[in-house]
Amino acid sequence: MKSKFVAGISLAIMAAGFIATLFIPTSTGQLIAQGGFEAGLVGGIADWFAVTALFRHPLGIPIPHTSLLLKNKDRIVQSLISSMENELLNKDSIKNKLKQWHLLRAATKGLAKLLRKRSNRIAVLDAATELVRGLPIDKVVPSIRNALSEYARGLNVKPIAQSAVSYAMDRRMDEKALDYALTKASDWVERPDTAYMLGKLASEKLSSVNVRGFMGFAVQAISGFMSEEKLGAILQGMIASAIHDLRDPNNAHRDSIVKEIRDQLVMLANDDEKLTRLNTVIEQAIASNEGEQWIASMVDKARTLLLTKLEAEKASGGQAVFRAYRGAVRLAGGNEEAVARWEDRLLNGVLHAVESNHYRIGGLVKENLDRMDDKTLIAMLEDKVGNDLQWIRVNGALCGFAIGIVLSLFQL
């Protein structure tokens, strides 16, 4: 400690000067110098005693009213805590400073500055990857299943069914469904094995028809005259022709079929009993083991897809992170009222945290001070304020020297 060394040197100079004047022949100059060094020595020793008495017993002697800091440690700590809580870091000063900072805007700017660095974007993606990879599917799936079951239990299917029917009709999905069915039927009818199957079925039915009289004779004649291949070809052509006609938008039979489809859909969308059963089926399907397995597979697929996207984004430098953040900020910036609400919420949250944990400041200070033994505490205090206190000793010696000279002159 440089100041402590200087203080010791000043005291040594005063002592050496005083001793030297004892061996100098008596004269006016000797008396004046001796008075100065004597007073400087007394002042230096007195200030050394005063400074030392703050931290420890001078020369290890338990003189009353010394080692003041250790004797008043608890009171000093309490005063320090009280000053920090009520003056230096009081609640009102913290609140006022927080209000001036505009926390949300400051946090937005700070986060934007951080995300401009590639390493920070990669760190965000790494954290997201670890979070997704560590997702416990066996614990997440039951929660998702219970949530879906609860949602299905309280779901009113009727408005959804009515909206779906209206949506389908507005976009003529019923006609598209009919055209799809006709296309598949046409493909089936045109197959060679279909003609054979139709002929065989027709032949079997004609043989089993029990009709008497002329009609029966005619049926038997037709059955015996035509082979299964001919009957199949005739039926195949008839069905293909009928399908072709039904594809015509102006066909009356097509309009009748479409109208019937629409009527059935409307009736289904308003059938409370069937919709209730449908709701029950959905709920049971979700709650079943198969439903749980399906949810688990979907979650696993989603996790795999997300991990793939994250790895690809890390390889490209994580620009999507900054773009997503910037887009969110722009979206929020367009709504000043929403920004003000979030600013107030954030400020209120921080203020509540300060209000709830303000007492911890003093507790933390006291806890840290209580951990220190007396030697460590004194060393810390001497390191922080000892330098300035040592200059008191230097000033005491110099001031005493000056006053000693003045008193010596006065005495002469």
C-alpha positions as CSV (number, residue, x, y, z in Angstrom):
1,M,0.0,0.0,0.0
2,K,1.8,3.1,-1.3
3,S,0.1,5.6,1.0
4,K,0.8,3.5,4.1
5,F,4.5,3.5,3.1
6,V,4.5,7.2,2.7
7,A,2.8,7.7,6.1
8,G,5.5,5.5,7.7
9,I,8.3,7.4,6.0
10,S,6.8,10.7,7.2
11,L,6.7,9.4,10.8
12,A,10.2,8.1,10.6
13,I,11.5,11.4,9.3
14,M,9.9,13.2,12.2
15,A,11.4,10.8,14.7
16,A,14.8,10.9,13.0
17,G,14.7,14.7,12.9
18,F,13.8,15.0,16.6
19,I,16.6,12.6,17.6
20,A,19.1,14.5,15.5
21,T,18.2,17.8,17.2
22,L,19.1,16.3,20.5
23,F,22.8,16.1,19.5
24,I,23.0,19.5,17.9
25,P,24.3,22.3,20.0
26,T,21.7,24.6,21.4
27,S,20.8,27.5,19.2
28,T,17.8,29.3,17.9
29,G,17.6,27.2,14.8
30,Q,18.0,24.0,16.8
31,L,15.2,25.0,19.2
32,I,12.9,25.8,16.3
33,A,13.7,22.6,14.4
34,Q,13.4,20.5,17.6
35,G,10.0,22.0,18.3
36,G,8.8,21.3,14.8
37,F,10.0,17.7,14.7
38,E,8.7,17.0,18.2
39,A,5.2,18.3,17.3
40,G,5.3,16.5,14.0
41,L,6.3,13.2,15.8
42,V,3.5,13.7,18.3
43,G,0.9,14.5,15.5
44,G,2.1,11.5,13.4
45,I,1.9,9.1,16.3
46,A,-1.5,10.4,17.3
47,D,-2.9,10.1,13.8
48,W,-1.3,6.6,13.5
49,F,-3.1,5.6,16.7
50,A,-6.4,7.1,15.5
51,V,-6.3,5.4,12.1
52,T,-5.1,2.1,13.5
53,A,-7.8,2.1,16.2
54,L,-10.4,2.0,13.5
55,F,-9.4,-1.4,12.3
56,R,-7.5,-3.1,15.2
57,H,-6.0,-2.7,18.6
58,P,-2.8,-0.5,18.3
59,L,0.3,-2.7,19.0
60,G,-2.2,-5.5,19.9
61,I,-3.0,-3.8,23.2
62,P,-6.8,-3.9,24.0
63,I,-7.0,-0.2,24.7
64,P,-10.6,1.0,25.3
65,H,-12.3,2.5,22.3
66,T,-10.0,0.8,19.7
67,S,-10.8,-1.7,17.0
68,L,-13.9,0.3,16.4
69,L,-15.0,-1.3,13.1
70,L,-15.1,-4.9,14.6
71,K,-16.8,-3.8,17.8
72,N,-19.5,-2.0,15.8
73,K,-19.6,-4.5,12.9
74,D,-23.3,-5.3,13.2
75,R,-24.3,-1.7,13.6
76,I,-22.2,-0.7,10.6
77,V,-23.7,-3.5,8.5
78,Q,-27.2,-2.5,9.4
79,S,-26.5,1.2,8.6
80,L,-25.0,0.1,5.3
81,I,-28.1,-2.0,4.5
82,S,-30.4,0.8,5.6
83,S,-28.6,3.3,3.4
84,M,-28.7,1.0,0.4
85,E,-32.4,0.2,0.8
86,N,-33.7,3.6,1.8
87,E,-31.3,6.0,0.1
88,L,-29.0,4.6,-2.5
89,L,-31.3,1.9,-4.0
90,N,-34.7,2.8,-2.7
91,K,-37.8,1.5,-4.5
92,D,-38.8,4.9,-5.8
93,S,-35.4,5.7,-7.4
94,I,-35.4,2.2,-9.1
95,K,-39.0,2.7,-10.4
96,N,-38.2,6.2,-11.7
97,K,-35.1,5.0,-13.5
98,L,-36.9,2.0,-15.0
99,K,-39.7,4.2,-16.3
100,Q,-37.1,6.4,-18.1
101,W,-35.4,3.5,-19.8
102,H,-38.4,2.3,-21.9
103,L,-37.6,-1.3,-21.2
104,L,-39.3,-2.9,-24.2
105,R,-37.7,-0.6,-26.8
106,A,-34.3,-0.9,-25.1
107,A,-34.6,-4.7,-25.0
108,T,-35.7,-4.7,-28.7
109,K,-32.7,-2.7,-29.8
110,G,-30.3,-4.7,-27.7
111,L,-31.7,-8.0,-29.0
112,A,-31.4,-6.8,-32.6
113,K,-27.8,-5.9,-32.0
114,L,-27.1,-9.3,-30.6
115,L,-28.9,-11.1,-33.5
116,R,-26.8,-9.3,-36.1
117,K,-23.9,-11.5,-35.1
118,R,-23.8,-15.0,-36.7
119,S,-22.5,-16.6,-33.5
120,N,-25.5,-15.4,-31.5
121,R,-28.0,-16.6,-34.2
122,I,-26.3,-20.0,-34.2
123,A,-26.5,-20.1,-30.4
124,V,-30.3,-19.4,-30.6
125,L,-30.7,-22.3,-33.1
126,D,-28.5,-24.6,-31.0
127,A,-30.7,-23.9,-28.0
128,A,-33.8,-24.5,-30.0
129,T,-32.4,-27.7,-31.4
130,E,-31.5,-29.0,-27.9
131,L,-35.0,-28.1,-26.7
132,V,-36.7,-29.9,-29.6
133,R,-34.4,-32.9,-29.4
134,G,-35.0,-33.2,-25.7
135,L,-38.8,-33.0,-26.0
136,P,-40.1,-36.0,-24.0
137,I,-42.7,-37.5,-26.4
138,D,-43.9,-40.0,-23.9
139,K,-44.8,-37.1,-21.5
140,V,-46.1,-34.7,-24.2
141,V,-48.4,-37.1,-26.0
142,P,-50.8,-37.8,-23.0
143,S,-51.1,-34.0,-22.5
144,I,-51.9,-33.5,-26.2
145,R,-54.4,-36.4,-26.2
146,N,-56.1,-35.1,-23.0
147,A,-56.3,-31.6,-24.5
148,L,-57.7,-32.9,-27.8
149,S,-60.2,-35.1,-25.9
150,E,-61.4,-32.2,-23.8
151,Y,-61.7,-30.1,-26.9
152,A,-63.7,-32.8,-28.7
153,R,-65.9,-33.3,-25.7
154,G,-67.0,-29.7,-25.7
155,L,-67.0,-29.3,-29.5
156,N,-70.3,-28.4,-31.2
157,V,-70.0,-30.3,-34.4
158,K,-73.2,-28.9,-36.0
159,P,-72.0,-25.4,-36.9
160,I,-68.8,-27.0,-38.3
161,A,-70.8,-29.5,-40.4
162,Q,-73.1,-26.8,-41.7
163,S,-70.1,-24.6,-42.6
164,A,-68.4,-27.5,-44.3
165,V,-71.5,-28.3,-46.4
166,S,-71.9,-24.6,-47.4
167,Y,-68.3,-24.4,-48.3
168,A,-68.5,-27.6,-50.4
169,M,-71.6,-26.4,-52.2
170,D,-70.2,-23.0,-52.9
171,R,-67.2,-24.5,-54.5
172,R,-69.3,-27.2,-56.3
173,M,-67.4,-30.0,-54.5
174,D,-70.4,-32.2,-54.7
175,E,-70.3,-32.2,-58.5
176,K,-66.5,-32.7,-58.4
177,A,-67.0,-35.7,-56.1
178,L,-69.6,-37.1,-58.5
179,D,-67.3,-36.6,-61.5
180,Y,-64.5,-38.3,-59.6
181,A,-66.8,-41.3,-58.8
182,L,-68.0,-41.4,-62.4
183,T,-64.3,-41.4,-63.6
184,K,-63.4,-44.3,-61.3
185,A,-66.6,-46.2,-62.4
186,S,-65.8,-45.6,-66.0
187,D,-62.3,-47.0,-65.5
188,W,-63.7,-50.0,-63.8
189,V,-66.4,-50.7,-66.4
190,E,-63.9,-50.5,-69.3
191,R,-61.7,-53.2,-67.9
192,P,-62.0,-56.6,-69.8
193,D,-62.5,-58.6,-66.7
194,T,-65.5,-56.3,-65.7
195,A,-67.3,-57.3,-68.9
196,Y,-66.8,-61.0,-68.1
197,M,-68.0,-60.5,-64.5
198,L,-71.1,-58.6,-65.6
199,G,-72.0,-61.2,-68.2
200,K,-71.6,-64.0,-65.7
201,L,-73.8,-62.3,-63.1
202,A,-76.4,-61.5,-65.7
203,S,-76.5,-65.1,-67.0
204,E,-76.8,-66.4,-63.4
205,K,-79.7,-64.0,-62.6
206,L,-81.5,-64.8,-65.9
207,S,-81.3,-68.5,-65.2
208,S,-82.7,-68.1,-61.8
209,V,-85.6,-65.8,-62.8
210,N,-88.9,-67.7,-62.3
211,V,-91.4,-66.2,-64.8
212,R,-94.2,-68.2,-66.4
213,G,-95.9,-67.8,-69.6
214,F,-94.7,-66.0,-72.7
215,M,-92.5,-63.7,-70.6
216,G,-90.7,-66.7,-69.1
217,F,-90.3,-68.3,-72.5
218,A,-88.7,-65.0,-73.8
219,V,-86.4,-64.8,-70.8
220,Q,-85.2,-68.4,-71.2
221,A,-84.7,-67.8,-74.9
222,I,-82.6,-64.8,-74.4
223,S,-80.6,-66.6,-71.7
224,G,-80.0,-69.5,-74.0
225,F,-79.3,-67.5,-77.1
226,M,-76.7,-65.1,-75.6
227,S,-73.5,-66.2,-74.1
228,E,-71.9,-64.6,-71.0
229,E,-69.5,-62.7,-73.2
230,K,-72.2,-61.1,-75.2
231,L,-74.3,-60.2,-72.1
232,G,-71.2,-58.7,-70.5
233,A,-70.4,-56.7,-73.5
234,I,-74.0,-55.3,-73.8
235,L,-74.1,-54.4,-70.1
236,Q,-70.6,-52.9,-70.3
237,G,-71.7,-50.7,-73.1
238,M,-74.9,-49.7,-71.4
239,I,-73.2,-48.7,-68.2
240,A,-70.4,-46.8,-70.1
241,S,-73.0,-44.9,-72.0
242,A,-74.9,-44.1,-68.9
243,I,-71.7,-42.8,-67.2
244,H,-70.9,-40.7,-70.3
245,D,-74.4,-39.2,-70.2
246,L,-74.1,-38.4,-66.5
247,R,-70.9,-36.4,-67.1
248,D,-72.9,-33.9,-69.2
249,P,-73.6,-30.8,-67.1
250,N,-77.0,-30.4,-68.8
251,N,-78.1,-34.0,-68.2
252,A,-81.3,-34.1,-66.2
253,H,-80.4,-37.3,-64.4
254,R,-77.1,-35.7,-63.3
255,D,-79.0,-32.7,-61.9
256,S,-81.2,-35.1,-59.9
257,I,-78.2,-37.0,-58.5
258,V,-76.4,-33.8,-57.5
259,K,-79.6,-32.5,-55.9
260,E,-80.0,-35.7,-54.0
261,I,-76.4,-35.5,-52.8
262,R,-76.9,-31.9,-51.6
263,D,-80.2,-32.8,-49.9
264,Q,-78.5,-35.7,-48.1
265,L,-75.5,-33.5,-47.0
266,V,-77.9,-30.8,-45.7
267,M,-79.9,-33.4,-43.8
268,L,-76.7,-34.9,-42.4
269,A,-75.4,-31.5,-41.3
270,N,-78.7,-30.9,-39.4
271,D,-79.1,-34.4,-37.9
272,D,-78.3,-33.9,-34.2
273,E,-78.4,-37.5,-33.4
274,K,-75.8,-38.5,-36.1
275,L,-73.7,-35.5,-35.3
276,T,-73.7,-36.5,-31.6
277,R,-72.6,-40.0,-32.5
278,L,-69.9,-38.5,-34.7
279,N,-68.7,-36.4,-31.9
280,T,-68.6,-39.4,-29.6
281,V,-66.7,-41.4,-32.2
282,I,-64.1,-38.6,-32.6
283,E,-63.6,-38.4,-28.8
284,Q,-63.3,-42.2,-28.5
285,A,-60.8,-42.3,-31.4
286,I,-58.6,-39.7,-29.7
287,A,-58.8,-41.4,-26.3
288,S,-58.0,-44.9,-27.7
289,N,-54.5,-46.5,-27.9
290,E,-54.6,-46.1,-31.6
291,G,-55.3,-42.4,-31.2
292,E,-52.4,-42.0,-28.8
293,Q,-50.1,-43.8,-31.2
294,W,-51.2,-41.6,-34.1
295,I,-50.6,-38.5,-32.0
296,A,-47.1,-39.8,-31.0
297,S,-46.2,-40.5,-34.7
298,M,-47.4,-37.0,-35.7
299,V,-45.4,-35.4,-32.9
300,D,-42.3,-37.5,-33.8
301,K,-42.7,-36.5,-37.5
302,A,-43.1,-32.9,-36.6
303,R,-40.0,-33.0,-34.4
304,T,-37.9,-34.7,-37.1
305,L,-39.1,-32.1,-39.6
306,L,-38.3,-29.2,-37.3
307,L,-34.8,-30.6,-36.5
308,T,-34.1,-30.9,-40.2
309,K,-35.2,-27.3,-40.7
310,L,-33.1,-26.1,-37.8
311,E,-30.0,-27.9,-39.0
312,A,-30.4,-26.5,-42.5
313,E,-30.9,-23.0,-41.1
314,K,-27.7,-23.3,-39.0
315,A,-25.8,-24.3,-42.1
316,S,-27.0,-21.1,-43.8
317,G,-26.0,-18.9,-40.9
318,G,-29.3,-18.5,-39.1
319,Q,-30.6,-15.6,-41.2
320,A,-34.1,-16.8,-40.7
321,V,-33.8,-16.0,-36.9
322,F,-33.0,-12.4,-37.6
323,R,-35.7,-12.2,-40.3
324,A,-38.3,-13.7,-38.0
325,Y,-37.3,-11.3,-35.2
326,R,-37.4,-8.3,-37.6
327,G,-40.7,-9.3,-39.0
328,A,-42.2,-9.6,-35.5
329,V,-40.8,-6.2,-34.5
330,R,-42.3,-4.6,-37.7
331,L,-45.6,-6.3,-37.1
332,A,-45.7,-5.1,-33.5
333,G,-44.4,-1.6,-34.5
334,G,-47.5,-1.0,-36.7
335,N,-49.7,-1.2,-33.6
336,E,-48.7,1.6,-31.2
337,E,-51.4,0.7,-28.7
338,A,-50.2,-2.9,-28.5
339,V,-46.6,-1.8,-28.0
340,A,-47.7,0.6,-25.2
341,R,-49.7,-2.2,-23.6
342,W,-46.7,-4.6,-23.7
343,E,-44.4,-1.8,-22.4
344,D,-46.7,-1.3,-19.5
345,R,-46.9,-5.0,-18.8
346,L,-43.2,-5.4,-18.9
347,L,-42.6,-2.4,-16.7
348,N,-45.3,-3.5,-14.2
349,G,-43.7,-7.0,-14.2
350,V,-40.3,-5.6,-13.4
351,L,-41.6,-3.2,-10.8
352,H,-43.5,-6.1,-9.2
353,A,-40.3,-8.1,-9.1
354,V,-38.4,-5.1,-7.6
355,E,-41.2,-4.6,-5.1
356,S,-41.2,-8.3,-4.1
357,N,-37.5,-8.8,-3.9
358,H,-36.2,-5.3,-2.8
359,Y,-35.6,-6.7,0.7
360,R,-33.2,-9.2,-0.8
361,I,-30.7,-6.5,-1.5
362,G,-30.0,-5.9,2.1
363,G,-30.2,-9.6,2.9
364,L,-27.6,-10.3,0.2
365,V,-25.2,-7.6,1.5
366,K,-25.6,-9.0,5.1
367,E,-25.1,-12.6,3.9
368,N,-21.9,-11.7,2.1
369,L,-20.5,-9.7,5.0
370,D,-21.4,-12.4,7.5
371,R,-19.3,-14.9,5.4
372,M,-16.2,-12.9,6.0
373,D,-14.1,-13.4,9.0
374,D,-12.7,-10.4,10.9
375,K,-9.3,-10.5,9.2
376,T,-10.9,-10.6,5.7
377,L,-13.3,-7.8,6.5
378,I,-10.6,-5.6,7.9
379,A,-8.4,-6.3,4.8
380,M,-11.2,-5.4,2.5
381,L,-11.9,-2.1,4.3
382,E,-8.3,-1.2,4.4
383,D,-8.0,-1.9,0.7
384,K,-11.0,0.3,-0.1
385,V,-10.6,3.2,2.3
386,G,-7.2,2.6,3.9
387,N,-5.3,4.6,1.3
388,D,-7.1,7.8,2.1
389,L,-6.9,7.2,5.8
390,Q,-3.1,6.8,5.7
391,W,-2.9,10.3,4.2
392,I,-4.4,11.6,7.5
393,R,-1.2,10.3,9.2
394,V,1.0,12.2,6.6
395,N,-1.0,15.3,7.1
396,G,-0.9,15.0,10.9
397,A,2.9,14.7,10.8
398,L,3.3,17.7,8.5
399,C,0.7,19.8,10.2
400,G,2.3,19.0,13.6
401,F,5.7,20.0,12.3
402,A,4.3,23.3,11.1
403,I,2.5,24.0,14.3
404,G,5.6,23.0,16.3
405,I,7.7,25.6,14.5
406,V,5.0,28.3,15.0
407,L,4.8,27.4,18.8
408,S,8.6,27.4,19.1
409,L,8.8,30.8,17.5
410,F,6.1,32.0,19.8
411,Q,7.9,30.6,22.8
412,L,11.1,32.3,21.8
